Amino acid sequence: MSDLIRGFARDEHGEGLIEYGMLAAFVASLAFATLLLDPLHIRGSVVRAFNKAVNALLLICQGDLDQR
């Protein structure tokens, strides 16, 4: 049993994957915190871009409805 535990403790397979996962989680948490705190006023730009896209889609849909 102790050999099994020693072997498990020495096994380094998957270690790189865990490190990449931790790095991805760190970057995601920084991006999330930046959007929440909004020091660069990103939120307004994102909202404006989203509204532009929605309005463009609405215009396209209305054009399709008018042609029917």
Buried (B, 14 or more C-beta within 10 A) or exposed (E): EEEEEEEEEEEEEEEEEEEEEEEEEEEEEEEEEEEEEEEEEEEEEEEEEEEEEEEEEEEEEEEEEEEE
